[in-house]
Amino acid sequence: MTTKQLLEAFHWRRRRQTRLARALRKRRELVVLADRTDTIRPGAVLLFCTLRNEALRLPHFLDHYRALGVTHFLIVDNNSTDGSSAFVADQPDVSLWHTTASYRKSRFGMDWLQGLLMKYGHGHWCVTVDVDELLIYPHHDTRPLPALTHWLDGEGQAMFGTLMLDLYAKGPIDGVRYTPGQNPTEVLNWYDAGNYTITPKADLSSLWIQGGPRSRAFFSETPERGPTLTKVPLVKWNWRYLYLNSTHTLLPRHLNRIYDTQGGEKLSGILLHTKFLPEITAKSREEKQRRQHFGDPAAFDAYYDAVIEAPDLWTPYSTPYRGWQQLEAEGLMSRGGWG
């Protein structure tokens, strides 16, 4: 290695060590409400998430991931007021922690999850997602996560990458009729198939994907501020690993190589992003006041104002969502050698 490469490796190692130490301290902000971690078995696929006021989505969220093969959920509730905490505390496959601490000051919840991943995730395949993210992948309807992770183990691959795909309805975003427990894709059944950009990030060996309806509707004049759509939500965890920026990138950097560098395609999936349910306008008003967003909160005021106006994200170029086969055919995900 060159001197520059050695210095760069040292920089990232120190950053990872500092963040891991921070996560251990931040774990003290969590109060356990339901601890069922003694039921976790070797080889179990685990799911980690932070939530606040997600009572509408939680029933389907839990059912979706149970059907995929998740056997235990480790959830941090950030002071919900809508009954979310009580609901998940009653679930026999959930361990629940509560905190009133700042979401922003905990690296947007990642410090809390990092501490739990270090303690409970080591050696397990772990899914780390938000409640508005539904993981799918080629053959997910017939091959559950244990089959996928077994294949990844055989390939010597410790991570699985996805594109976050924003789903939306036709008409004003607050005009959707949705009931708790309903599959959100029944009402959010359109997406953008083609307006995406991919930028390699050499410093982290990662890809930076942007685009989709949020970029075109809310960041058309400042596309560089559009949301990052690359995510690595499934990792065979080691206590030394670190989510650096939400679940977009990790350390060590080799975990970000979710793409093929030899001209082929690696197996990849999709996180169906169900953000645009009718509660989005009320949540945007609240988040604008809470000031807990990424970066400079004031910089997102215009975004929140635009969402509160309940625009119609649909265009004549929108594509109806029909399942994973269509997404693969359009190149939004790939089965690679998964068959």
Secondary structure, DSSP 8 states (H G I E B T S, - for coil): --HHHHHHHHHHHHHHHHHHHHHHHHGGG-EEEE--GGG--TT-EEEEEEESS-TTTHHHHHHHHHHHTEEEEEEEE-S-SSSHHHHHHT-TTEEEEE--S-SGGGTTTHHHHHHHIIIIITTSEEEE--TTEEEE-TTTTTS-HHHHHHHHHHTT--EEEEEEEE-B-SSBTT-----TTS-GGGT--EE-SS-EEEEEETTTTEEEEEEHHHHHHH-SS-GGGS---EEEEEEE--TT-EEEETTTEEESGGGG--S-SSSS----EEEEE---STTHHHHHHHHHHHT-SSS-GGGGHHHHHHHHT--B---TT-EE---HHHHHHTTSS--TT--
